[in-house]
Amino acid sequence: MNGRHPDFTTSRLLITATDTTDGCIWTLQTRERQQIATIQFSGQQLSYAAIDPTDRAGYIEEALTVIVAYLARTLLLPFVVGRDGEAVVWLRNGFHADESVFRRDLMH
């Protein structure tokens, strides 16, 4: 961890953190160093931009698993809100529709 937010490694991904003034941008790369998405965290909001916005391969889902656990256990956030992206991706990751955003309550 070089900044405020950590990098992560999963079985398929290298997730590199770049701190911003109000959060972090995580860049998702395959083990072969192909960039496939970014996940941005600002305040209590998450958003993503991906080559495959529907996340058919489950890369965003895999990254959100470790990122959300970090936000819950380390930052002790009570909830996060998902913005932008495909509804199916947020719903598949345990978020529920809450007006114009997706919300996920976090447990510590």
N, CA, C and O atoms as CSV, one atom per row, in Angstrom:
chain,resi,resn,atom,element,x,y,z
A,1,MET,N,N,0.848,-1.176,0.000
A,1,MET,CA,C,0.000,0.000,0.000
A,1,MET,C,C,0.887,1.230,0.000
A,1,MET,O,O,1.608,1.490,0.963
A,2,ASN,N,N,0.829,1.978,-1.078
A,2,ASN,CA,C,1.649,3.186,-1.197
A,2,ASN,C,C,0.907,4.441,-0.754
A,2,ASN,O,O,1.537,5.406,-0.321
A,3,GLY,N,N,-0.401,4.444,-0.853
A,3,GLY,CA,C,-1.193,5.609,-0.487
A,3,GLY,C,C,-2.178,5.258,0.595
A,3,GLY,O,O,-1.943,4.378,1.424
A,4,ARG,N,N,-3.294,5.970,0.571
A,4,ARG,CA,C,-4.321,5.719,1.579
A,4,ARG,C,C,-5.068,4.418,1.333
A,4,ARG,O,O,-5.502,3.763,2.280
A,5,HIS,N,N,-5.220,4.040,0.069
A,5,HIS,CA,C,-6.013,2.864,-0.283
A,5,HIS,C,C,-5.108,1.789,-0.868
A,5,HIS,O,O,-4.139,2.103,-1.559
A,6,PRO,N,N,-5.417,0.515,-0.595
A,6,PRO,CA,C,-4.516,-0.573,-0.978
A,6,PRO,C,C,-4.730,-1.090,-2.405
A,6,PRO,O,O,-5.789,-0.912,-3.006
A,7,ASP,N,N,-3.688,-1.730,-2.912
A,7,ASP,CA,C,-3.783,-2.554,-4.112
A,7,ASP,C,C,-4.296,-3.921,-3.663
A,7,ASP,O,O,-4.181,-4.277,-2.490
A,8,PHE,N,N,-4.856,-4.680,-4.590
A,8,PHE,CA,C,-5.333,-6.025,-4.295
A,8,PHE,C,C,-4.866,-6.964,-5.404
A,8,PHE,O,O,-4.617,-6.541,-6.533
A,9,THR,N,N,-4.754,-8.231,-5.065
A,9,THR,CA,C,-4.481,-9.272,-6.047
A,9,THR,C,C,-5.486,-10.385,-5.813
A,9,THR,O,O,-5.677,-10.838,-4.685
A,10,THR,N,N,-6.127,-10.820,-6.891
A,10,THR,CA,C,-7.037,-11.963,-6.801
A,10,THR,C,C,-6.492,-13.059,-7.709
A,10,THR,O,O,-5.423,-12.909,-8.300
A,11,SER,N,N,-7.217,-14.139,-7.815
A,11,SER,CA,C,-6.744,-15.238,-8.648
A,11,SER,C,C,-6.621,-14.850,-10.119
A,11,SER,O,O,-5.816,-15.430,-10.847
A,12,ARG,N,N,-7.419,-13.867,-10.562
A,12,ARG,CA,C,-7.381,-13.470,-11.972
A,12,ARG,C,C,-6.962,-12.031,-12.210
A,12,ARG,O,O,-6.687,-11.651,-13.348
A,13,LEU,N,N,-6.910,-11.224,-11.161
A,13,LEU,CA,C,-6.750,-9.780,-11.345
A,13,LEU,C,C,-5.613,-9.177,-10.540
A,13,LEU,O,O,-5.260,-9.646,-9.458
A,14,LEU,N,N,-5.058,-8.125,-11.106
A,14,LEU,CA,C,-4.198,-7.191,-10.384
A,14,LEU,C,C,-5.014,-5.913,-10.280
A,14,LEU,O,O,-5.425,-5.359,-11.300
A,15,ILE,N,N,-5.251,-5.444,-9.085
A,15,ILE,CA,C,-6.093,-4.270,-8.854
A,15,ILE,C,C,-5.207,-3.212,-8.209
A,15,ILE,O,O,-4.805,-3.338,-7.052
A,16,THR,N,N,-4.912,-2.168,-8.977
A,16,THR,CA,C,-3.964,-1.157,-8.545
A,16,THR,C,C,-4.704,0.115,-8.135
A,16,THR,O,O,-5.560,0.603,-8.872
A,17,ALA,N,N,-4.374,0.646,-6.964
A,17,ALA,CA,C,-5.031,1.838,-6.428
A,17,ALA,C,C,-4.260,3.099,-6.792
A,17,ALA,O,O,-3.031,3.137,-6.743
A,18,THR,N,N,-5.012,4.123,-7.156
A,18,THR,CA,C,-4.471,5.465,-7.343
A,18,THR,C,C,-5.334,6.395,-6.501
A,18,THR,O,O,-6.522,6.563,-6.779
A,19,ASP,N,N,-4.748,6.993,-5.485
A,19,ASP,CA,C,-5.519,7.882,-4.615
A,19,ASP,C,C,-5.911,9.156,-5.344
A,19,ASP,O,O,-5.155,9.674,-6.166
A,20,THR,N,N,-7.096,9.653,-5.034
A,20,THR,CA,C,-7.572,10.946,-5.510
A,20,THR,C,C,-7.802,11.823,-4.291
A,20,THR,O,O,-7.656,11.359,-3.160
A,21,THR,N,N,-8.154,13.061,-4.499
A,21,THR,CA,C,-8.349,13.960,-3.357
A,21,THR,C,C,-9.487,13.509,-2.455
A,21,THR,O,O,-9.457,13.748,-1.248
A,22,ASP,N,N,-10.495,12.855,-3.036
A,22,ASP,CA,C,-11.643,12.443,-2.224
A,22,ASP,C,C,-11.928,10.948,-2.278
A,22,ASP,O,O,-13.037,10.515,-1.965
A,23,GLY,N,N,-10.936,10.158,-2.673
A,23,GLY,CA,C,-11.176,8.718,-2.732
A,23,GLY,C,C,-10.074,7.974,-3.453
A,23,GLY,O,O,-8.891,8.149,-3.160
A,24,CYS,N,N,-10.478,7.133,-4.411
A,24,CYS,CA,C,-9.520,6.244,-5.065
A,24,CYS,C,C,-10.069,5.779,-6.405
A,24,CYS,O,O,-11.281,5.680,-6.597
A,25,ILE,N,N,-9.162,5.499,-7.320
A,25,ILE,CA,C,-9.509,4.812,-8.558
A,25,ILE,C,C,-8.709,3.522,-8.585
A,25,ILE,O,O,-7.479,3.543,-8.536
A,26,TRP,N,N,-9.413,2.398,-8.662
A,26,TRP,CA,C,-8.760,1.101,-8.777
A,26,TRP,C,C,-8.781,0.684,-10.243
A,26,TRP,O,O,-9.838,0.686,-10.874
A,27,THR,N,N,-7.634,0.333,-10.779
A,27,THR,CA,C,-7.513,-0.145,-12.151
A,27,THR,C,C,-7.419,-1.661,-12.132
A,27,THR,O,O,-6.574,-2.231,-11.442
A,28,LEU,N,N,-8.283,-2.304,-12.885
A,28,LEU,CA,C,-8.338,-3.759,-12.945
A,28,LEU,C,C,-7.599,-4.234,-14.192
A,28,LEU,O,O,-7.905,-3.817,-15.309
A,29,GLN,N,N,-6.622,-5.111,-13.980
A,29,GLN,CA,C,-5.880,-5.706,-15.079
A,29,GLN,C,C,-5.863,-7.215,-14.903
A,29,GLN,O,O,-5.837,-7.732,-13.786
A,30,THR,N,N,-5.880,-7.912,-16.043
A,30,THR,CA,C,-5.710,-9.358,-15.987
A,30,THR,C,C,-4.263,-9.641,-15.619
A,30,THR,O,O,-3.430,-8.735,-15.609
A,31,ARG,N,N,-3.970,-10.883,-15.321
A,31,ARG,CA,C,-2.592,-11.281,-14.996
A,31,ARG,C,C,-1.640,-11.012,-16.166
A,31,ARG,O,O,-0.430,-10.883,-15.978
A,32,GLU,N,N,-2.203,-10.930,-17.371
A,32,GLU,CA,C,-1.405,-10.636,-18.568
A,32,GLU,C,C,-1.259,-9.130,-18.795
A,32,GLU,O,O,-0.756,-8.700,-19.833
A,33,ARG,N,N,-1.702,-8.332,-17.820
A,33,ARG,CA,C,-1.601,-6.869,-17.827
A,33,ARG,C,C,-2.520,-6.177,-18.828
A,33,ARG,O,O,-2.230,-5.064,-19.267
A,34,GLN,N,N,-3.617,-6.821,-19.190
A,34,GLN,CA,C,-4.613,-6.184,-20.038
A,34,GLN,C,C,-5.590,-5.433,-19.137
A,34,GLN,O,O,-6.238,-6.039,-18.285
A,35,GLN,N,N,-5.699,-4.112,-19.322
A,35,GLN,CA,C,-6.627,-3.329,-18.509
A,35,GLN,C,C,-8.047,-3.612,-18.969
A,35,GLN,O,O,-8.352,-3.549,-20.160
A,36,ILE,N,N,-8.919,-3.927,-18.002
A,36,ILE,CA,C,-10.285,-4.279,-18.357
A,36,ILE,C,C,-11.339,-3.369,-17.732
A,36,ILE,O,O,-12.482,-3.339,-18.190
A,37,ALA,N,N,-10.964,-2.627,-16.688
A,37,ALA,CA,C,-11.953,-1.763,-16.047
A,37,ALA,C,C,-11.284,-0.858,-15.020
A,37,ALA,O,O,-10.132,-1.061,-14.636
A,38,THR,N,N,-12.038,0.142,-14.591
A,38,THR,CA,C,-11.665,0.942,-13.428
A,38,THR,C,C,-12.885,1.021,-12.520
A,38,THR,O,O,-14.026,1.046,-12.980
A,39,ILE,N,N,-12.615,1.060,-11.232
A,39,ILE,CA,C,-13.666,1.271,-10.241
A,39,ILE,C,C,-13.264,2.499,-9.450
A,39,ILE,O,O,-12.171,2.559,-8.888
A,40,GLN,N,N,-14.158,3.480,-9.409
A,40,GLN,CA,C,-13.857,4.715,-8.701
A,40,GLN,C,C,-14.656,4.762,-7.403
A,40,GLN,O,O,-15.841,4.428,-7.367
A,41,PHE,N,N,-13.978,5.184,-6.344
A,41,PHE,CA,C,-14.585,5.348,-5.032
A,41,PHE,C,C,-14.435,6.804,-4.618
A,41,PHE,O,O,-13.328,7.341,-4.596
A,42,SER,N,N,-15.557,7.439,-4.291
A,42,SER,CA,C,-15.551,8.833,-3.859
A,42,SER,C,C,-16.644,9.004,-2.811
A,42,SER,O,O,-17.813,8.721,-3.072
A,43,GLY,N,N,-16.260,9.467,-1.625
A,43,GLY,CA,C,-17.238,9.559,-0.541
A,43,GLY,C,C,-17.710,8.164,-0.197
A,43,GLY,O,O,-16.917,7.330,0.241
A,44,GLN,N,N,-18.977,7.902,-0.388
A,44,GLN,CA,C,-19.513,6.556,-0.189
A,44,GLN,C,C,-20.071,6.014,-1.496
A,44,GLN,O,O,-20.942,5.144,-1.493
A,45,GLN,N,N,-19.564,6.534,-2.621
A,45,GLN,CA,C,-20.077,6.121,-3.918
A,45,GLN,C,C,-19.045,5.350,-4.721
A,45,GLN,O,O,-17.864,5.696,-4.739
A,46,LEU,N,N,-19.504,4.311,-5.378
A,46,LEU,CA,C,-18.693,3.531,-6.301
A,46,LEU,C,C,-19.263,3.677,-7.699
A,46,LEU,O,O,-20.478,3.769,-7.870
A,47,SER,N,N,-18.401,3.699,-8.692
A,47,SER,CA,C,-18.824,3.639,-10.088
A,47,SER,C,C,-17.755,2.868,-10.839
A,47,SER,O,O,-16.629,2.725,-10.363
A,48,TYR,N,N,-18.107,2.377,-12.001
A,48,TYR,CA,C,-17.123,1.639,-12.781
A,48,TYR,C,C,-17.223,1.997,-14.252
A,48,TYR,O,O,-18.275,2.413,-14.736
A,49,ALA,N,N,-16.121,1.829,-14.947
A,49,ALA,CA,C,-16.048,1.946,-16.401
A,49,ALA,C,C,-15.300,0.709,-16.864
A,49,ALA,O,O,-14.215,0.410,-16.366
A,50,ALA,N,N,-15.885,-0.015,-17.822
A,50,ALA,CA,C,-15.292,-1.288,-18.227
A,50,ALA,C,C,-15.351,-1.471,-19.732
A,50,ALA,O,O,-16.215,-0.915,-20.411
A,51,ILE,N,N,-14.419,-2.259,-20.238
A,51,ILE,CA,C,-14.447,-2.624,-21.650
A,51,ILE,C,C,-15.736,-3.391,-21.935
A,51,ILE,O,O,-16.371,-3.175,-22.967
A,52,ASP,N,N,-16.120,-4.279,-21.034
A,52,ASP,CA,C,-17.384,-5.012,-21.118
A,52,ASP,C,C,-18.280,-4.533,-19.977
A,52,ASP,O,O,-18.197,-5.067,-18.871
A,53,PRO,N,N,-19.137,-3.536,-20.223
A,53,PRO,CA,C,-19.939,-2.961,-19.132
A,53,PRO,C,C,-20.874,-3.947,-18.452
A,53,PRO,O,O,-21.281,-3.714,-17.314
A,54,THR,N,N,-21.229,-5.048,-19.120
A,54,THR,CA,C,-22.110,-6.031,-18.496
A,54,THR,C,C,-21.344,-7.033,-17.652
A,54,THR,O,O,-21.954,-7.842,-16.952
A,55,ASP,N,N,-20.016,-6.996,-17.703
A,55,ASP,CA,C,-19.150,-7.833,-16.866
A,55,ASP,C,C,-19.447,-9.324,-17.025
A,55,ASP,O,O,-19.583,-10.046,-16.037
A,56,ARG,N,N,-19.546,-9.775,-18.267
A,56,ARG,CA,C,-19.847,-11.195,-18.520
A,56,ARG,C,C,-18.819,-12.133,-17.888
A,56,ARG,O,O,-19.174,-13.234,-17.466
A,57,ALA,N,N,-17.555,-11.719,-17.816
A,57,ALA,CA,C,-16.507,-12.581,-17.254
A,57,ALA,C,C,-16.426,-12.484,-15.735
A,57,ALA,O,O,-15.690,-13.249,-15.112
A,58,GLY,N,N,-17.166,-11.562,-15.124
A,58,GLY,CA,C,-17.184,-11.447,-13.671
A,58,GLY,C,C,-15.993,-10.737,-13.052
A,58,GLY,O,O,-15.761,-10.868,-11.851
A,59,TYR,N,N,-15.227,-9.983,-13.847
A,59,TYR,CA,C,-14.060,-9.287,-13.302
A,59,TYR,C,C,-14.460,-8.187,-12.313
A,59,TYR,O,O,-13.839,-8.044,-11.259
A,60,ILE,N,N,-15.490,-7.415,-12.650
A,60,ILE,CA,C,-15.931,-6.349,-11.742
A,60,ILE,C,C,-16.480,-6.972,-10.461
A,60,ILE,O,O,-16.224,-6.481,-9.362
A,61,GLU,N,N,-17.227,-8.047,-10.612
A,61,GLU,CA,C,-17.756,-8.751,-9.440
A,61,GLU,C,C,-16.621,-9.223,-8.530
A,61,GLU,O,O,-16.701,-9.085,-7.309
A,62,GLU,N,N,-15.585,-9.769,-9.114
A,62,GLU,CA,C,-14.434,-10.243,-8.337
A,62,GLU,C,C,-13.754,-9.079,-7.612
A,62,GLU,O,O,-13.400,-9.190,-6.438
A,63,ALA,N,N,-13.576,-7.970,-8.318
A,63,ALA,CA,C,-12.930,-6.802,-7.718
A,63,ALA,C,C,-13.807,-6.180,-6.636
A,63,ALA,O,O,-13.308,-5.803,-5.577
A,64,LEU,N,N,-15.107,-6.068,-6.893
A,64,LEU,CA,C,-15.995,-5.485,-5.892
A,64,LEU,C,C,-16.029,-6.308,-4.612
A,64,LEU,O,O,-16.210,-5.752,-3.529
A,65,THR,N,N,-15.862,-7.604,-4.717
A,65,THR,CA,C,-15.845,-8.456,-3.525
A,65,THR,C,C,-14.755,-8.003,-2.560
A,65,THR,O,O,-15.016,-7.840,-1.368
A,66,VAL,N,N,-13.540,-7.799,-3.059
A,66,VAL,CA,C,-12.452,-7.397,-2.170
A,66,VAL,C,C,-12.542,-5.921,-1.796
A,66,VAL,O,O,-12.206,-5.549,-0.672
A,67,ILE,N,N,-12.988,-5.083,-2.715
A,67,ILE,CA,C,-13.083,-3.645,-2.427
A,67,ILE,C,C,-14.162,-3.377,-1.387
A,67,ILE,O,O,-13.940,-2.609,-0.450
A,68,VAL,N,N,-15.316,-3.993,-1.537
A,68,VAL,CA,C,-16.409,-3.776,-0.573
A,68,VAL,C,C,-16.020,-4.315,0.803
A,68,VAL,O,O,-16.346,-3.699,1.818
A,69,ALA,N,N,-15.333,-5.450,0.852
A,69,ALA,CA,C,-14.864,-5.975,2.146
A,69,ALA,C,C,-13.902,-4.988,2.797
A,69,ALA,O,O,-13.968,-4.768,4.006
A,70,TYR,N,N,-13.019,-4.397,2.016
A,70,TYR,CA,C,-12.087,-3.382,2.529
A,70,TYR,C,C,-12.853,-2.171,3.063
A,70,TYR,O,O,-12.548,-1.679,4.149
A,71,LEU,N,N,-13.834,-1.692,2.317
A,71,LEU,CA,C,-14.600,-0.516,2.743
A,71,LEU,C,C,-15.360,-0.792,4.036
A,71,LEU,O,O,-15.484,0.088,4.888
A,72,ALA,N,N,-15.863,-2.006,4.180
A,72,ALA,CA,C,-16.615,-2.364,5.386
A,72,ALA,C,C,-15.698,-2.560,6.581
A,72,ALA,O,O,-15.957,-2.024,7.658
A,73,ARG,N,N,-14.631,-3.322,6.400
A,73,ARG,CA,C,-13.803,-3.716,7.547
A,73,ARG,C,C,-12.767,-2.678,7.942
A,73,ARG,O,O,-12.468,-2.521,9.125
A,74,THR,N,N,-12.222,-1.976,6.977
A,74,THR,CA,C,-11.149,-1.024,7.284
A,74,THR,C,C,-11.676,0.395,7.460
A,74,THR,O,O,-11.316,1.082,8.416
A,75,LEU,N,N,-12.529,0.830,6.537
A,75,LEU,CA,C,-13.058,2.197,6.639
A,75,LEU,C,C,-14.327,2.273,7.478
A,75,LEU,O,O,-14.788,3.360,7.827
A,76,LEU,N,N,-14.894,1.097,7.801
A,76,LEU,CA,C,-16.097,1.005,8.638
A,76,LEU,C,C,-17.281,1.797,8.072
A,76,LEU,O,O,-18.062,2.379,8.824
A,77,LEU,N,N,-17.402,1.813,6.747
A,77,LEU,CA,C,-18.535,2.502,6.134
A,77,LEU,C,C,-19.815,1.708,6.385
A,77,LEU,O,O,-19.804,0.482,6.271
A,78,PRO,N,N,-20.913,2.376,6.723
A,78,PRO,CA,C,-22.156,1.658,6.976
A,78,PRO,C,C,-22.842,1.188,5.679
A,78,PRO,O,O,-23.600,0.218,5.692
A,79,PHE,N,N,-22.570,1.883,4.562
A,79,PHE,CA,C,-23.146,1.507,3.271
A,79,PHE,C,C,-22.330,2.154,2.159
A,79,PHE,O,O,-21.562,3.087,2.396
A,80,VAL,N,N,-22.505,1.648,0.947
A,80,VAL,CA,C,-21.957,2.274,-0.248
A,80,VAL,C,C,-23.064,2.345,-1.285
A,80,VAL,O,O,-24.029,1.582,-1.247
A,81,VAL,N,N,-22.902,3.272,-2.206
A,81,VAL,CA,C,-23.870,3.482,-3.268
A,81,VAL,C,C,-23.168,3.256,-4.598
A,81,VAL,O,O,-22.078,3.779,-4.827
A,82,GLY,N,N,-23.795,2.474,-5.475
A,82,GLY,CA,C,-23.273,2.255,-6.810
A,82,GLY,C,C,-23.977,3.157,-7.798
A,82,GLY,O,O,-25.206,3.241,-7.813
A,83,ARG,N,N,-23.193,3.835,-8.626
A,83,ARG,CA,C,-23.762,4.738,-9.626
A,83,ARG,C,C,-23.233,4.339,-10.994
A,83,ARG,O,O,-22.155,3.757,-11.117
A,84,ASP,N,N,-24.003,4.657,-12.006
A,84,ASP,CA,C,-23.620,4.385,-13.382
A,84,ASP,C,C,-23.474,2.880,-13.590
A,84,ASP,O,O,-23.708,2.104,-12.664
A,85,GLY,N,N,-23.104,2.478,-14.747
A,85,GLY,CA,C,-22.940,1.055,-15.026
A,85,GLY,C,C,-24.270,0.343,-15.209
A,85,GLY,O,O,-25.335,0.959,-15.189
A,86,GLU,N,N,-24.183,-0.950,-15.387
A,86,GLU,CA,C,-25.352,-1.781,-15.652
A,86,GLU,C,C,-26.011,-2.249,-14.351
A,86,GLU,O,O,-25.334,-2.664,-13.410
A,87,ALA,N,N,-27.330,-2.175,-14.318
A,87,ALA,CA,C,-28.078,-2.598,-13.133
A,87,ALA,C,C,-27.766,-4.040,-12.763
A,87,ALA,O,O,-27.618,-4.359,-11.583
A,88,VAL,N,N,-27.666,-4.912,-13.757
A,88,VAL,CA,C,-27.421,-6.327,-13.485
A,88,VAL,C,C,-26.102,-6.540,-12.744
A,88,VAL,O,O,-26.002,-7.444,-11.915
A,89,VAL,N,N,-25.106,-5.731,-13.028
A,89,VAL,CA,C,-23.806,-5.866,-12.348
A,89,VAL,C,C,-23.945,-5.502,-10.883
A,89,VAL,O,O,-23.446,-6.223,-10.019
A,90,TRP,N,N,-24.613,-4.398,-10.587
A,90,TRP,CA,C,-24.804,-3.998,-9.184
A,90,TRP,C,C,-25.645,-5.025,-8.442
A,90,TRP,O,O,-25.303,-5.416,-7.327
A,91,LEU,N,N,-26.737,-5.464,-9.048
A,91,LEU,CA,C,-27.623,-6.428,-8.391
A,91,LEU,C,C,-26.913,-7.752,-8.129
A,91,LEU,O,O,-27.110,-8.362,-7.078
A,92,ARG,N,N,-26.094,-8.197,-9.071
A,92,ARG,CA,C,-25.347,-9.448,-8.911
A,92,ARG,C,C,-24.320,-9.334,-7.781
A,92,ARG,O,O,-23.856,-10.348,-7.260
A,93,ASN,N,N,-23.964,-8.105,-7.404
A,93,ASN,CA,C,-22.971,-7.891,-6.356
A,93,ASN,C,C,-23.584,-7.496,-5.026
A,93,ASN,O,O,-22.907,-6.904,-4.185
A,94,GLY,N,N,-24.841,-7.811,-4.824
A,94,GLY,CA,C,-25.471,-7.603,-3.528
A,94,GLY,C,C,-26.031,-6.214,-3.284
A,94,GLY,O,O,-26.436,-5.906,-2.163
A,95,PHE,N,N,-26.065,-5.370,-4.300
A,95,PHE,CA,C,-26.667,-4.049,-4.173
A,95,PHE,C,C,-28.155,-4.174,-4.464
A,95,PHE,O,O,-28.580,-5.116,-5.132
A,96,HIS,N,N,-28.944,-3.235,-3.971
A,96,HIS,CA,C,-30.357,-3.204,-4.304
A,96,HIS,C,C,-30.703,-1.811,-4.827
A,96,HIS,O,O,-30.074,-0.819,-4.458
A,97,ALA,N,N,-31.708,-1.757,-5.688
A,97,ALA,CA,C,-32.123,-0.483,-6.278
A,97,ALA,C,C,-32.676,0.425,-5.189
A,97,ALA,O,O,-33.496,0.001,-4.374
A,98,ASP,N,N,-32.229,1.662,-5.180
A,98,ASP,CA,C,-32.661,2.659,-4.203
A,98,ASP,C,C,-32.826,3.968,-4.961
A,98,ASP,O,O,-31.891,4.763,-5.065
A,99,GLU,N,N,-34.025,4.182,-5.487
A,99,GLU,CA,C,-34.325,5.320,-6.364
A,99,GLU,C,C,-33.439,5.250,-7.602
A,99,GLU,O,O,-33.536,4.284,-8.360
A,100,SER,N,N,-32.582,6.238,-7.834
A,100,SER,CA,C,-31.783,6.266,-9.069
A,100,SER,C,C,-30.379,5.687,-8.899
A,100,SER,O,O,-29.550,5.801,-9.802
A,101,VAL,N,N,-30.105,5.063,-7.743
A,101,VAL,CA,C,-28.792,4.461,-7.480
A,101,VAL,C,C,-28.980,3.039,-6.951
A,101,VAL,O,O,-30.103,2.563,-6.789
A,102,PHE,N,N,-27.872,2.386,-6.692
A,102,PHE,CA,C,-27.881,1.063,-6.094
A,102,PHE,C,C,-27.146,1.157,-4.765
A,102,PHE,O,O,-26.079,1.765,-4.681
A,103,ARG,N,N,-27.708,0.563,-3.743
A,103,ARG,CA,C,-27.162,0.684,-2.393
A,103,ARG,C,C,-26.840,-0.693,-1.837
A,103,ARG,O,O,-27.556,-1.667,-2.073
A,104,ARG,N,N,-25.751,-0.746,-1.097
A,104,ARG,CA,C,-25.405,-1.980,-0.386
A,104,ARG,C,C,-25.015,-1.635,1.034
A,104,ARG,O,O,-24.058,-0.897,1.266
A,105,ASP,N,N,-25.767,-2.177,1.987
A,105,ASP,CA,C,-25.432,-2.005,3.392
A,105,ASP,C,C,-24.246,-2.893,3.715
A,105,ASP,O,O,-24.169,-4.027,3.243
A,106,LEU,N,N,-23.326,-2.385,4.515
A,106,LEU,CA,C,-22.105,-3.118,4.834
A,106,LEU,C,C,-22.137,-3.562,6.288
A,106,LEU,O,O,-22.628,-2.845,7.160
A,107,MET,N,N,-21.610,-4.748,6.535
A,107,MET,CA,C,-21.532,-5.277,7.891
A,107,MET,C,C,-20.067,-5.300,8.310
A,107,MET,O,O,-19.177,-5.560,7.500
A,108,HIS,N,N,-19.838,-5.027,9.578
A,108,HIS,CA,C,-18.462,-4.942,10.093
A,108,HIS,C,C,-18.130,-6.143,10.923
A,108,HIS,O,O,-17.017,-6.248,11.440
